[in-house]
């Protein structure tokens, strides 16, 4: 690292490790779990605590509850959620000149704790063992939230003046679908670029897969199991559909590719049907997770944009083909309910934001990797609804998210602060032409 200012910044971050670890521990000790898949949540206390900290550090802050009415016309809106005492926090640090602005976005809500008896470490304790901090949300994504906040704070304390505005967004209800970030877009918050600090193992991700959740309800004909030939077993018919969907996934894995992302997948996540063991099942319901690519790349390098409607139509046509080969399903086709759609996100890897983060990673870590997010993330909302070029970058391994004894590596957490600090300084120090 040749830049003296950046070198001093990295050294300063290293000197603040004890403070950074304690700051993260404070966040982990707040129970900010969601209720009923995000219909409610416990985010108030952590947001109020962050509001006070950021005000003390010179940020212009605003706490506000998402408004369903202002969000209802956006494609990513999830209706029916209550935001009473569930505020977003937006904190702005104005720049000194005409540098480029930047949003730093992370969610403070977490999934429930689960069975606390299964935890080896207190899920709300922030206990450190062998260089790892344990607790619910350490990975997903309180380490990312802490890293983005402290990256800006340490820039201030190291005496490096930002030319462009920095907007910190700590949002609610990401785990319930993303209405927290959508509310920030609906409220008009914009910048020249954004970084979402979800766990990426310090890789730079300008793309994420789209996700559909699909319910398939199959009708059968119930009867006594002793006279099974007089009925139609809905579970057996459902199995035919599952097998057919597995075949479609195999075709996708062979033909649909991206240099940044895994191939699209179809996962059966739930199946239930029938009334009792001695009754031929008269109904069966299945739930599938369908993940798809935002852009597919042919063997010759040709890129093809993919939309959710294209994917839905292909799946529906495939299920129709499965049913056409079965006498019962042909006359009694299943009912399809596409009950959730998480749009994909794609930023050209040649965008200057990707370059800025790669440069920062190279300067701090001496390596950089550009890849993609296999799941959905709020980056899609900032980029698709807000028209803000967005990458995902943060500490933590996604495999730890939502797990028992969830943890984050503290060395990776500190590295994330350094890369973010250098990246923020580099991005905001240049004008729009820069």
N, C-alpha and C positions, 0 to 999 in steps of 0.2 A: 504494500500500500504506500504509494508515493505522496499522496496528498496529506500534508502535515495536519490540517484541520480535521480530516476524517480519521487520521491515526490517533489524534488526541481524543476524538469522540469515542472511538472503540476502547481506548484505555480508560476513559472515564466510565463507560458502561461497566467494564470489568470491575472497577473500584466500587460500584454500587450493587454488587451481587446480593449482599445481605438485605439491603432495602428492597430489591426486586423480588426476592424470595418471600419476604414478609408481606409485601403488597399482594402477591398472588395468593398467599395463605389467607389473607383477609377476605379475598373474593370467594375462595372455596368454602369458607366458614358460613357464608350466607346460604340458606336454603332458598334457592330460586327455581325450584322445580315447577314444571307445568302441571296443570290439572286437566284430566280428560282430553288428552291429545291437543292441548293448547286452548281449549274453550275457556279455561281460567289459568291462573298462575300466581306465583309468589315472588314476583320480581321487584316489588316496591322498595324493600329495604336496601337491596344492593344498589339500586339506581339512585336512591337518596344519598347513600354513602359516597358513591362516585361523584355525584353532583357537587357535594361539599368539597371533595378533594380537588376537583378540576377548577372550581371557583377560586380556591386558595392558590392555585397555580396560574391564575391569570386568564383562564378561559371564559368566554362568554357562553353561558349555559342556558339550556331550556329543557325543562321536563314537560312532556305532553302525552296524553293518552291517545292512542290511535283511534281514529274516527271511522267507523264502518261505512258511514254515508259517503265520505270522500273517497273511499277505496273501492266501492262496489262495482264500478265499471271497468276495473282493470282485470285482464285475463287471469292473473295469479291470485286474485282475492279469494280468501277462505271465509265464507259467511258464518254467522252464528257464534262468534267469539266475543267474550265480555272483557273489556279493557278497564274496568273500574279498578283503580289502584294498581295499574300495570303500565306505568309510563315509559316511553322512550326517553333517552337522554341524547341531546345533540350539544356538543361543546365545540366552539369555534375559537381558534387562535389565529387572529388576523396576521397576514404577512406584512413585511415592511415595504414591499415594492410591487412589481408587475410579474412576479413569478407565477408558475402554474399552480393551480389549486389541487387539493387532494382530499378525498374522503377516506377515512379509515373506519371500517365497519365490522362489528362483531356482536354476537348475541349473548345475553346474560342468562337466558333461561336454560334449564337443563332437563333431561329426562328424569323420571322419579328414581329414588334411591334403590328400589327393589328390596329384597329381603336382607335387612341389615345383618342378620345372623350369618349370611354367607360372606360378608366382608371381613377380610383380615385386618384392615385398617378402617378407622372411623371415616365414613364417607363425607363427613362435614368437618374433618379435622385438619386437613392439609399437612399430614404427617410426612416427614422426609426420611427416607431410608435408602441407602446406597445410591444417592444421587437422583432419586425419583421422588416427586411429590404425589401422594395418593389422595383421592377424593373425587366425589361426583363433580364432573365438569372440569377437572384439571386439564384434560385433553380437549374436550368438546364443550365450550371453547374458552374457558376462563384464562388459560395461559395465553391464548391469542389476544384476548381483550386486554390483559395486563401488558403484554408485549407492545401492542400498538400505542397504548397510553404512555407507557414509560419511555418508548422511543422518542416521543415528542417532548416529554418532560426532561429527559436527559439531554436532548438537543438544546433546550433552554438553559439548563444548568451548565452545560459545557460552553456556553457563550456563542453558539452558532446561530446567527439570525436567519430566520426563514423569510424568503421573499414572497412566497405564495401563501394563501390561506390554507389552513389545515382544519378539516371538520371531523371530529370524532363522533361516531354514532354507536352508542351501545343500545341495542334494540331488544325488544321482547318478542316472544312468540315465534321465533324461527323454527323451533322444533314442531310447532303446530302448523307450519306451512309458509311462514314468511311475512305475515301481515305487518310485523314491526318495521321491517325495512321498506315494505310497500308504503307504509304510512309516511316515512321520511320522503319518499319520492312524491307522494300526493301533496305533502306540505311544501314542495318546491325546492328542496335541498339538492343542489347540483354542484359538480366540480369538473375539472378537466380530466380527472381520472379517479379511480377508486381501488383500494386493496381491501379484500375481505380476509380476515386472519383466521380462517378455519384451519384445522390441523392438516398439513401437507408434508410433514417431515422435511420442511424447508425447501421443497420443490416449488417452482413457479408455475401456476396453473392458469392458462388463459382460456380454458374450456371446461365444460362439465356436461355430463349426459342429461338428457331429458328423462322424465319418469312418468309413467301412467300407472294408476292402480285400477284394476278391472275386476268387477264381480260378474261371474257367470252363474246363472241359476238354471238348473236342469230339471225338467218335469219328468216324472216316471208314472207308474201305476202301482199303488200299494196293494198288497194282498198278503194272506197268511203264507209263511215260508213253506208250509207243507204243500201248498199249491202254487209254487213259484212260477210255473209255466203260464199261469194265468195273469201274471203281473209283468211289469217292466221295471227293472232295478235302475233307479236314477243314478246311484253311485257307480254302477258299471258303465253307464253311458258317460258319466263325468270322466271316468278313467280314460275313455276313448279320446275325449277332448284334451285331457292332460297329455296323453301320448302324442297327439297331433301337435300340440303347442311345443312340446320338446323337440319334435322334428323341425318345426319352423325355427326354433332357436338354433339348431344345428346348421340350418341353411344360412342363417344370419352370421353365425360364427365363421363360416367358411367364406362368405362373400362380402360382408360389411366390415370395413376397416378404417382406422384412423391412426395417424402416427402419434397422436396425443392421448388417445382414450382406448379402453377395452372395447371389444366388439359389443353390440347390443345383446341383451339377455332377456329371457322370460323365466320368471321364477314362480312356482306355485307356493303360496305362503300359507293358505288355509283351505281346508275342505271340511264340510260338515253336512250330514244328511241322514235321513231315516229316523225312525222312532224307537226301534228296539231290535234286538238280535233275531227275533222270530217273525219279523215283518219285512217283506220286500220293500225297499226304500222307495217312497213315492216322490221324494224331492232330494236335491243335492245342490249345495251352493259352494262355489270355489272363489278364491281371491288370488289374482295374479299380480305380480310386479313386472312391468314391461319397461325396460330401459332402452333408450335409443340415442344415436349419435346426432349432434347438430350438423356435422359435415362428414360425408363419406368420401374416401379417396379411392379411386379405381387404380388397378395395377399400373396404368400408364400415367398416373399422377393427376388425373382429372378430378376436381372437387365437385361434389354435388350436395347442395343444401337440402336438409331434411326437415320437414315440418311435422308437427304432431298429427295433423289430419292425414298425412300420407301414411303414418304408422298405424293409426286407428283403422284406416281403410284396408290396409294390408292384413291386419289381424282379423278383422271382421270377415274379409273375403276368405281367409284361410279356415276360419271356424265354419263358414258356410260350406266349404269343400269337404271338411270332416263330416258334417251333418248329411251332406248329399250321399255319402256312402253308407248310411245307416237308415234302414226303413223307418224306425221310430223317430230319430232325430230329424229326419227330412220332413216329417209331418208335424213334429213338435219341437221346433227349433228353440235353443236356449235363449234366455233373456240376458242381454249384455248391459252392464251399467258401468260406464267410465266415470268413477266417482272422485278421482283426484288426478290433476295434471300439473306436474312441475316442469316448466319449460327448460330447455337446455340453454347453455350460454357459450358463446364463441367469440373470442377476440383474435384477430390475425396475429400470429406469433411474431410478425415483423413490426408490431406497433411499438412506438417509443417507450410506453410503460413497461412492456416486457423487457426491452433492452435496458431500461434503467434498473429494474430489479435484478436482471442477470449481472449487470456491472457491479451492483452492490454486493451480490452474493460472491462474485469472483474476488472482489476486494477484501471481503471479510473472511470467507471460508476457503477461497482459492478453488471453488468449483460452483457450478450452477447447473440445474436440470430443469428443462421446460417439459411439462407433462400435462395431464388433464385429471379432473375430478371424476371418479367413477360414479358418484352420486350427485344429487342436486345440491345447490347452495344458493344463498341470497345474492351471489354475484349475478345471477340471471335477472333479478329484479332491477338492480342498479343499471345493468347494461341494456336490458330489453325495454323496461318501462321508463327508466330515467335517462337513457341514451348517454350513459357515462361509461367509457372504456374501463373494464374491470379485470383484475387478476385476483387469484386466491393464493395466499401465502401465509404460512404460520407454523408454529411449533406443534409437535405431537404427531403420533401415528394414528391414522384413522381407525385402525383395528382396535384401539383402546376405547374409542368412543362408545358410550352406553354400556360399558362392560362392568362386571363386578371387579373391585379393586382397580378401577380406572386410575391411570397415572400419566404423568408427563415427565420426560427427562429434563432436569434442570439445566444441563449443559446446552440442550437444544433450545430451551426457553431463552437462555441468555444469548445464544447465537441469533435467535430470531429478533431480539431487541436490537442487536448490533446491525443486522442486515436491514431491518426496517428503518433504523435511524439514518444510516448512510443512504438508503434508497429515498427516504422522505426528503432529506437534505438535497440530494442530487436532483430529484424531480422538481421540487419547489424553487430551486435556485435558478432555474431556467425559465425564460419567457415562453410564450406559446409557440414562437418560431423555433425555440431552442432545440 
